[in-house]
């Protein structure tokens, strides 16, 4: 499973939640579903961040590796409304070519850029989009990879675009508070491992 999480300044609360719950997250998954899983956790920002648009944990099932990754993330940037969601989705699609992924979790409080592939980004002089979010959603749909989208906050544009991505790929959309992050990750991993039966067991024990 690939987890794409906005790491701009406004998302610091979610990353603090991740820092405090990684060990519990992995322990719960192991208790119910065993240790036959890996997570690729990706932090994404915007094009103004240069070489730090994306940061990745690498594939991991070990709590310490994921803990070190989330501890090292510093939330910054995000001065305009949109973030590089399309760039993060492209990373997930490219990753699928190397290692089959079953689902993507997308977590953010801001929408993707609305420009189409080949257009210059508003507010980012000289930056031309090499892809766009609906193009990436369609490609992931063709690959059979659903994107489950979680909106943090109440931005209407985020809701509209995240719903579009989820619908296009066969995923689901939901709102998410930072303290519910552990449930979102655990239930999605357990669905991958053993389906609805494991998810029901998790909810009976922890929700």
Steps between C-alpha positions, in 0.01 A plus 500: 500500500615852420407785736527850350483773766509877457797635698447875464478728802128461563535122532737500798226367730458186292873432494518547878224240525700266276812548712308401812316200359735314261595236755139439603400493133748227409428304820126493428556390141735222614261382771206462263652439158854378559811663357447426132472862387703801392420870491657766281436833673548811287496864610407746227509878485493743204722600211645798686685250721740398222670171580283442807165471325496130589663307785460123530548247778585219261307175537476410867319270740728587788370752752844651561556576131160668469552681830831641383336616178206683658724646770718649227217673315481876548175651381557820306394684187151499358468873454244471219179297501598199290769238564685251278244221544537403135876457548440268796247294305751469217757363745250235610430403139871476420555293815240253378724423202773386739293337775131422473293716733144418596378839616598860566399716795498874426485736799498878471326828574558670163397409145732410212585757236213557261712560191528224242812320380719737298365820654706750701404506867343817632727650765795281400675677210675260266344187651316293239289208618630169369174334607172589669296340772219358288749357250674321786168383644406352164835323467467354849148384414637315198753331727227396742638712784231677704583828672327548834492872571483665841438873537641679805319825577206644310631638169224445245741477205686220676176312552397537135833392354563219749151366432576509127825308549332241721209453261724476193718229657237300685609628839310669780495854637477597865582787732780437749607657827868466598417278798320253269807449278590175676160349416517604133842340450431185702166419337639548150802278567280232658259513207799422278618213719176322572198697386191609690531233770824649634363854474196398705725345764704822514190716543366276776827528689614857439216721375 
